Amino acid sequence: MQDFLVSFQQLLDAEYLLSHGGFYIVCLIVFAETGLFFGFFLPGDYLLFLAGLFCALNKIDVGIATMYFGILAAGILGNFAGYWFGHRTGPMLFKRKDSLIFKRKYVVMAEEFYQKYGGTALVIGRFVPIIRTFAPIFAGVVKLDFKKFVLYNVVGAFIWVSVLTLSGYYLGELFPSIINYVEYIIVGMIVIAFLPIIIALLKRWIKGQKEKKKQNKQ
């Protein structure tokens, strides 16, 4: 059990994954997190940032071009896998019981996000944990026009990978000593990434409290 917990912790440690897994494990994780419903817990934004940073500091055995296009391809293919899964088995997600990995509230959250932003949720959602995983699946559930899906998928992946991976690379080129503060950067990125989800949950809680008060008055 202890060995499993250690392995699970290492799976969430982006710096460890880059140092020991290299290019292929990064692409595999990006693919899983952007399309497989059980990949929502994997490191996303800061993994891309660190990938660019490690390329700049020669701490990984591939160049920035290989890393960039590899992650871009993995992100696009991951969304295609999510869309296919949602298209084929999506309705089952709403009937599926909660488990250690799967929580139905994640699907509901993605549904609300999708209803609010439409197809652009696939672009905006790239920068939001959990939504990044479930938005393409829900696009498949509602059978979003495939041509539109391809467009949103490619544009979203391009913006996401460009902003995070290239910012990590250029900051590493300009300020090599930034590697000494990587823990603070990761914490900051996690807080920023999860802020929209925290706000959404808070709004839902406030709305629920108001509805309870109305019911009590009646």
Backbone hydrogen bonds in HBPLUS format (Angstrom, degrees):
<---DONOR---> <-ACCEPTOR-->    atom                        ^
c    i                          cat <-CA-CA->   ^        H-A-AA   ^      H-
h    n   atom  resd res      DA  || num        DHA   H-A  angle D-A-AA Bond
n    s   type  num  typ     dist DA aas  dist angle  dist       angle   num
A0005-LEU N   A0001-MET O   2.99 MM   4  6.33 158.2  2.04 150.9 156.1     1
A0006-VAL N   A0002-GLN O   2.96 MM   4  6.22 154.5  2.03 148.6 155.7     2
A0007-SER N   A0003-ASP O   2.95 MM   4  6.16 159.8  2.00 146.0 151.5     3
A0008-PHE N   A0004-PHE O   2.81 MM   4  6.05 153.8  1.88 149.1 157.0     4
A0009-GLN N   A0005-LEU O   2.91 MM   4  6.05 154.7  1.97 143.0 149.7     5
A0010-GLN N   A0006-VAL O   2.96 MM   4  6.22 153.6  2.03 146.6 153.9     6
A0011-LEU N   A0007-SER O   2.99 MM   4  6.22 141.3  2.14 139.7 150.2     7
A0012-LEU N   A0008-PHE O   3.26 MM   4  6.60 133.6  2.49 138.8 149.7     8
A0012-LEU N   A0009-GLN O   3.14 MM   3  5.26 134.9  2.36  97.2 109.0     9
A0013-ASP N   A0010-GLN O   3.13 MM   3  4.91 146.5  2.25  94.4 104.5    10
A0017-LEU N   A0013-ASP O   3.00 MM   4  6.27 162.4  2.03 155.4 160.6    11
A0018-LEU N   A0014-ALA O   2.99 MM   4  6.18 158.8  2.03 151.2 155.9    12
A0019-SER N   A0015-GLU O   3.06 MM   4  6.18 157.5  2.11 143.4 149.8    13
A0020-HIS N   A0016-TYR O   2.88 MM   4  5.97 160.0  1.92 155.9 160.6    14
A0021-GLY N   A0017-LEU O   2.65 MM   4  4.95 142.5  1.78 129.1 141.8    15
A0022-GLY N   A0017-LEU O   3.23 MM   5  6.79 132.2  2.47 144.9 155.3    16
A0026-VAL N   A0022-GLY O   3.28 MM   4  6.51 151.2  2.37 149.4 157.8    17
A0027-CYS N   A0023-PHE O   3.13 MM   4  6.45 162.3  2.16 153.9 157.7    18
A0028-LEU N   A0024-TYR O   2.96 MM   4  6.16 156.0  2.02 145.6 152.7    19
A0029-ILE N   A0025-ILE O   2.97 MM   4  6.11 156.1  2.03 143.8 149.4    20
A0030-VAL N   A0026-VAL O   2.98 MM   4  6.22 161.9  2.01 153.3 158.3    21
A0031-PHE N   A0027-CYS O   2.96 MM   4  6.11 158.9  2.00 146.5 152.4    22
A0032-ALA N   A0028-LEU O   3.00 MM   4  6.23 159.4  2.04 145.6 151.0    23
A0033-GLU N   A0029-ILE O   2.84 MM   4  6.01 162.3  1.88 153.2 158.2    24
A0034-THR N   A0030-VAL O   3.09 MM   4  6.09 139.2  2.26 143.3 152.1    25
A0035-GLY N   A0032-ALA O   3.49 MM   3  5.64 170.3  2.50 106.8 108.1    26
A0036-LEU N   A0032-ALA O   3.00 MM   4  5.03 156.6  2.06 133.9 139.7    27
A0039-GLY N   A0036-LEU O   2.75 MM   3  5.39 165.1  1.77 133.6 135.8    28
A0042-LEU N   A0039-GLY O   3.19 MM   3  5.65 164.3  2.22 116.4 121.3    29
A0047-LEU N   A0044-GLY O   3.10 MM   3  5.22 128.4  2.38 100.2 114.3    30
A0048-LEU N   A0044-GLY O   3.18 MM   4  6.53 154.4  2.24 156.7 162.6    31
A0049-PHE N   A0045-ASP O   3.11 MM   4  6.46 160.5  2.15 150.2 155.9    32
A0050-LEU N   A0046-TYR O   2.91 MM   4  5.95 164.6  1.93 140.7 145.2    33
A0051-ALA N   A0047-LEU O   2.88 MM   4  6.00 144.7  2.00 140.2 150.5    34
A0052-GLY N   A0048-LEU O   3.15 MM   4  6.46 159.0  2.20 150.0 153.1    35
A0053-LEU N   A0049-PHE O   2.98 MM   4  6.26 160.2  2.02 148.5 154.8    36
A0054-PHE N   A0050-LEU O   2.74 MM   4  5.86 162.5  1.77 152.7 156.4    37
A0055-CYS N   A0051-ALA O   3.10 MM   4  6.28 147.5  2.21 139.8 148.3    38
A0056-ALA N   A0052-GLY O   3.11 MM   4  6.39 155.1  2.17 147.4 153.5    39
A0057-LEU N   A0053-LEU O   3.09 MM   4  6.38 145.1  2.22 144.7 154.2    40
A0059-LYS N   A0054-PHE O   2.84 MM   5  4.91 164.3  1.86 150.4 151.4    41
A0058-ASN N   A0055-CYS O   3.24 MM   3  5.06 163.0  2.27 100.8 105.0    42
A0067-MET N   A0063-GLY O   3.05 MM   4  6.26 166.2  2.07 153.3 157.7    43
A0068-TYR N   A0064-ILE O   2.77 MM   4  5.80 164.2  1.79 149.2 154.1    44
A0069-PHE N   A0065-ALA O   3.03 MM   4  6.16 177.7  2.03 154.1 154.5    45
A0070-GLY N   A0066-THR O   2.91 MM   4  5.82 146.3  2.03 141.0 151.2    46
A0071-ILE N   A0067-MET O   2.97 MM   4  6.09 165.7  1.99 152.0 154.9    47
A0072-LEU N   A0068-TYR O   2.92 MM   4  6.10 158.6  1.96 148.8 155.8    48
A0073-ALA N   A0069-PHE O   2.98 MM   4  6.01 161.6  2.01 140.0 144.5    49
A0074-ALA N   A0070-GLY O   3.00 MM   4  6.20 157.6  2.05 144.3 150.9    50
A0075-GLY N   A0071-ILE O   2.84 MM   4  6.03 156.4  1.90 151.9 157.8    51
A0076-ILE N   A0072-LEU O   3.05 MM   4  6.28 155.6  2.11 148.1 154.2    52
A0077-LEU N   A0073-ALA O   2.91 MM   4  6.05 171.3  1.91 154.8 157.6    53
A0078-GLY N   A0074-ALA O   2.86 MM   4  5.85 147.5  1.97 140.1 149.5    54
A0079-ASN N   A0075-GLY O   3.30 MM   4  6.45 155.2  2.36 137.3 142.1    55
A0080-PHE N   A0076-ILE O   3.12 MM   4  6.46 151.4  2.20 145.3 153.6    56
A0081-ALA N   A0077-LEU O   2.96 MM   4  6.23 154.4  2.03 147.3 153.9    57
A0082-GLY N   A0078-GLY O   2.94 MM   4  6.26 153.2  2.02 145.5 153.2    58
A0083-TYR N   A0079-ASN O   2.84 MM   4  6.06 159.6  1.88 150.4 155.4    59
A0084-TRP N   A0080-PHE O   2.97 MM   4  6.16 164.1  1.99 150.1 154.1    60
A0085-PHE N   A0081-ALA O   2.94 MM   4  6.12 159.6  1.98 147.0 152.9    61
A0086-GLY N   A0082-GLY O   2.89 MM   4  6.10 163.5  1.92 151.0 155.4    62
A0087-HIS N   A0083-TYR O   2.81 MM   4  5.95 154.9  1.88 149.1 156.7    63
A0088-ARG N   A0084-TRP O   2.96 MM   4  6.10 151.9  2.05 147.6 154.2    64
A0089-THR N   A0085-PHE O   2.84 MM   4  5.79 167.4  1.85 154.2 158.6    65
A0090-GLY N   A0086-GLY O   2.83 MM   4  3.98 133.6  2.04 117.4 120.3    66
A0092-MET N   A0089-THR O   3.00 MM   3  5.67 141.4  2.15 121.9 132.2    67
A0093-LEU N   A0090-GLY O   2.78 MM   3  5.49 151.4  1.86 125.4 133.4    68
A0094-PHE N   A0091-PRO O   3.25 MM   3  5.70 139.0  2.43 107.2 115.9    69
A0095-LYS N   A0092-MET O   3.05 MM   3  5.14 143.5  2.18 100.4 111.5    70
A0096-ARG N   A0092-MET O   2.89 MM   4  5.98 125.1  2.20 145.1 160.7    71
A0099-SER N   A0102-PHE O   2.77 MM   3  5.06 173.9  1.77 155.4 155.6    72
A0106-TYR N   A0103-LYS O   3.06 MM   3  5.73 152.3  2.14 115.9 123.0    73
A0107-VAL N   A0104-ARG O   3.01 MM   3  5.38 125.6  2.32 106.2 119.0    74
A0108-VAL N   A0104-ARG O   3.17 MM   4  6.57 158.9  2.21 150.8 156.8    75
A0109-MET N   A0105-LYS O   2.84 MM   4  5.97 155.5  1.90 142.9 149.7    76
A0110-ALA N   A0106-TYR O   2.98 MM   4  6.19 156.5  2.04 142.6 148.5    77
A0111-GLU N   A0107-VAL O   2.84 MM   4  6.08 150.7  1.93 145.9 154.9    78
A0112-GLU N   A0108-VAL O   2.94 MM   4  6.22 161.6  1.97 153.3 156.7    79
A0113-PHE N   A0109-MET O   3.00 MM   4  6.19 158.6  2.04 146.1 152.4    80
A0114-TYR N   A0110-ALA O   2.83 MM   4  5.95 153.5  1.90 145.3 152.8    81
A0115-GLN N   A0111-GLU O   2.87 MM   4  6.09 158.1  1.92 150.3 156.2    82
A0116-LYS N   A0112-GLU O   3.07 MM   4  6.20 142.9  2.21 140.5 149.7    83
A0117-TYR N   A0113-PHE O   3.08 MM   4  6.28 158.2  2.13 147.9 152.7    84
A0118-GLY N   A0114-TYR O   2.60 MM   4  5.05 139.6  1.75 145.9 152.6    85
A0121-ALA N   A0118-GLY O   2.99 MM   3  5.72 163.2  2.02 119.2 124.6    86
A0122-LEU N   A0119-GLY O   3.05 MM   3  5.92 164.1  2.08 122.8 126.2    87
A0123-VAL N   A0120-THR O   2.87 MM   3  5.12 141.2  2.02 103.4 115.1    88
A0124-ILE N   A0120-THR O   2.88 MM   4  6.20 164.6  1.90 170.1 167.6    89
A0125-GLY N   A0121-ALA O   2.69 MM   4  5.10 143.9  1.82 125.8 138.4    90
A0126-ARG N   A0123-VAL O   3.30 MM   3  5.61 153.4  2.38 103.9 111.3    91
A0127-PHE N   A0124-ILE O   3.13 MM   3  6.08 161.9  2.16 126.1 129.3    92
A0128-VAL N   A0125-GLY O   3.02 MM   3  5.02 167.1  2.03 109.4 112.9    93
A0132-ARG N   A0128-VAL O   2.85 MM   4  5.71 146.7  1.96 167.4 178.4    94
A0131-ILE N   A0129-PRO O   2.75 MM   2  5.41 143.5  1.88 101.5  91.1    95
A0133-THR N   A0130-ILE O   3.04 MM   3  5.18 130.7  2.29  98.1 110.9    96
A0134-PHE N   A0130-ILE O   2.98 MM   4  6.28 164.6  2.01 157.1 160.7    97
A0135-ALA N   A0131-ILE O   2.82 MM   4  5.40 156.7  1.87 151.4 152.6    98
A0138-PHE N   A0134-PHE O   2.86 MM   4  6.09 160.6  1.90 156.7 161.7    99
A0139-ALA N   A0135-ALA O   2.90 MM   4  6.13 146.5  2.01 146.1 156.2   100
A0140-GLY N   A0136-PRO O   3.13 MM   4  6.37 143.3  2.27 136.9 145.2   101
A0140-GLY N   A0137-ILE O   3.09 MM   3  5.16 123.7  2.42  95.0 109.0   102
A0141-VAL N   A0137-ILE O   2.99 MM   4  6.37 143.1  2.13 140.1 151.2   103
A0142-VAL N   A0138-PHE O   2.99 MM   4  6.29 160.2  2.03 155.8 157.6   104
A0144-LEU N   A0139-ALA O   2.95 MM   5  5.39 172.4  1.96 158.8 161.2   105
A0143-LYS N   A0140-GLY O   3.14 MM   3  4.73 147.1  2.25  91.0 100.7   106
A0148-LYS N   A0145-ASP O   3.09 MM   3  5.41 117.6  2.49 105.2 119.6   107
A0149-PHE N   A0145-ASP O   2.91 MM   4  6.20 155.5  1.97 151.7 159.9   108
A0150-VAL N   A0146-PHE O   2.88 MM   4  6.13 158.6  1.93 151.3 155.5   109
A0151-LEU N   A0147-LYS O   3.16 MM   4  6.43 159.7  2.21 143.9 148.7   110
A0152-TYR N   A0148-LYS O   2.93 MM   4  6.22 173.4  1.93 161.5 161.7   111
A0153-ASN N   A0149-PHE O   2.79 MM   4  5.81 157.5  1.84 151.9 159.2   112
A0154-VAL N   A0150-VAL O   2.97 MM   4  6.11 171.4  1.98 152.7 154.1   113
A0155-VAL N   A0151-LEU O   2.96 MM   4  6.07 171.4  1.97 157.1 159.9   114
A0156-GLY N   A0152-TYR O   2.87 MM   4  5.73 159.7  1.92 141.1 147.9   115
A0157-ALA N   A0153-ASN O   2.98 MM   4  6.09 163.7  2.01 148.0 152.8   116
A0158-PHE N   A0154-VAL O   2.92 MM   4  6.03 160.7  1.95 149.1 154.8   117
A0159-ILE N   A0155-VAL O   3.00 MM   4  6.23 166.1  2.02 155.1 157.8   118
A0160-TRP N   A0156-GLY O   2.96 MM   4  6.05 170.4  1.97 153.2 156.4   119
A0161-VAL N   A0157-ALA O   2.92 MM   4  5.91 172.5  1.92 153.2 155.6   120
A0162-SER N   A0158-PHE O   2.98 MM   4  5.84 155.7  2.04 140.4 148.3   121
A0163-VAL N   A0159-ILE O   2.92 MM   4  5.93 170.7  1.93 152.3 155.3   122
A0164-LEU N   A0160-TRP O   3.18 MM   4  6.25 172.5  2.19 150.0 152.4   123
A0165-THR N   A0161-VAL O   2.91 MM   4  5.45 143.9  2.04 136.7 147.6   124
A0166-LEU N   A0162-SER O   3.23 MM   4  5.36 140.1  2.40 120.8 132.2   125
A0167-SER N   A0163-VAL O   3.30 MM   4  5.79 139.9  2.47 117.8 128.3   126
A0168-GLY N   A0164-LEU O   3.13 MM   4  6.20 155.9  2.19 140.4 146.5   127
A0169-TYR N   A0165-THR O   3.02 MM   4  6.27 151.9  2.10 142.0 150.2   128
A0170-TYR N   A0166-LEU O   2.89 MM   4  6.05 173.1  1.90 153.7 154.8   129
A0171-LEU N   A0167-SER O   2.99 MM   4  5.95 155.2  2.05 142.9 150.1   130
A0172-GLY N   A0168-GLY O   3.04 MM   4  6.06 148.3  2.15 136.2 145.0   131
A0173-GLU N   A0169-TYR O   2.95 MM   4  6.26 144.3  2.08 143.8 154.1   132
A0174-LEU N   A0170-TYR O   2.96 MM   4  6.13 157.9  2.01 144.5 149.8   133
A0175-PHE N   A0171-LEU O   2.71 MM   4  5.60 159.0  1.75 146.3 153.5   134
A0178-ILE N   A0175-PHE O   2.93 MM   3  5.68 165.5  1.95 127.5 130.8   135
A0179-ILE N   A0176-PRO O   3.45 MM   3  6.46 177.6  2.46 123.9 124.0   136
A0180-ASN N   A0177-SER O   3.00 MM   3  5.75 160.1  2.04 120.5 125.7   137
A0181-TYR N   A0178-ILE O   2.94 MM   3  5.39 159.8  1.98 113.8 120.6   138
A0182-VAL N   A0179-ILE O   3.45 MM   3  5.14 163.0  2.48 104.5 103.2   139
A0184-TYR N   A0181-TYR O   3.11 MM   3  5.58 122.0  2.46 108.5 121.3   140
A0185-ILE N   A0181-TYR O   3.17 MM   4  6.50 155.3  2.23 150.6 158.2   141
A0186-ILE N   A0182-VAL O   2.94 MM   4  6.15 160.6  1.98 151.7 155.8   142
A0187-VAL N   A0183-GLU O   3.07 MM   4  6.30 165.6  2.09 148.8 152.3   143
A0188-GLY N   A0184-TYR O   2.94 MM   4  6.10 161.3  1.98 146.0 151.6   144
A0189-MET N   A0185-ILE O   2.89 MM   4  6.12 156.4  1.94 150.4 156.8   145
A0190-ILE N   A0186-ILE O   2.90 MM   4  6.13 153.4  1.98 150.9 158.2   146
A0191-VAL N   A0187-VAL O   3.02 MM   4  6.25 162.5  2.05 151.4 155.6   147
A0192-ILE N   A0188-GLY O   3.02 MM   4  6.22 166.2  2.04 149.4 153.0   148
A0193-ALA N   A0189-MET O   2.87 MM   4  5.91 158.3  1.92 143.9 150.5   149
A0194-PHE N   A0190-ILE O   2.97 MM   4  6.10 158.6  2.02 150.7 155.3   150
A0195-LEU N   A0191-VAL O   3.06 MM   4  5.99 120.7  2.42 139.9 153.7   151
A0198-ILE N   A0194-PHE O   2.98 MM   4  6.25 160.2  2.02 157.5 163.5   152
A0199-ILE N   A0195-LEU O   2.92 MM   4  6.13 162.9  1.95 156.9 161.3   153
A0200-ALA N   A0196-PRO O   2.94 MM   4  6.08 157.0  1.99 141.5 148.1   154
A0201-LEU N   A0197-ILE O   2.90 MM   4  6.12 161.5  1.93 152.1 156.7   155
A0202-LEU N   A0198-ILE O   2.90 MM   4  6.06 151.3  1.98 144.5 153.1   156
A0203-LYS N   A0199-ILE O   2.88 MM   4  6.14 157.3  1.93 150.6 156.4   157
A0204-ARG N   A0200-ALA O   2.99 MM   4  6.22 155.5  2.05 144.9 151.7   158
A0205-TRP N   A0201-LEU O   2.92 MM   4  6.14 152.0  2.00 143.2 150.8   159
A0206-ILE N   A0202-LEU O   2.92 MM   4  6.19 161.1  1.96 151.4 156.1   160
A0207-LYS N   A0203-LYS O   2.88 MM   4  6.06 159.7  1.93 148.2 154.2   161
A0208-GLY N   A0204-ARG O   2.92 MM   4  6.10 153.6  1.99 143.5 150.7   162
A0209-GLN N   A0205-TRP O   2.93 MM   4  6.20 151.1  2.01 146.8 154.6   163
A0210-LYS N   A0206-ILE O   2.99 MM   4  6.27 154.9  2.05 149.0 155.4   164
A0211-GLU N   A0207-LYS O   3.02 MM   4  6.28 155.6  2.08 147.6 154.1   165
A0212-LYS N   A0208-GLY O   3.01 MM   4  6.23 150.5  2.10 143.3 151.2   166
A0213-LYS N   A0209-GLN O   3.04 MM   4  6.31 154.1  2.11 145.0 151.7   167
A0214-LYS N   A0210-LYS O   3.00 MM   4  6.30 154.9  2.07 146.8 153.4   168
A0215-GLN N   A0211-GLU O   3.01 MM   4  6.23 157.4  2.06 145.8 151.5   169
A0216-ASN N   A0212-LYS O   2.91 MM   4  6.14 152.9  1.98 147.2 154.9   170
A0217-LYS N   A0213-LYS O   3.00 MM   4  6.23 148.6  2.10 144.4 152.4   171
A0218-GLN N   A0214-LYS O   3.11 MM   4  6.37 145.0  2.24 142.4 151.5   172
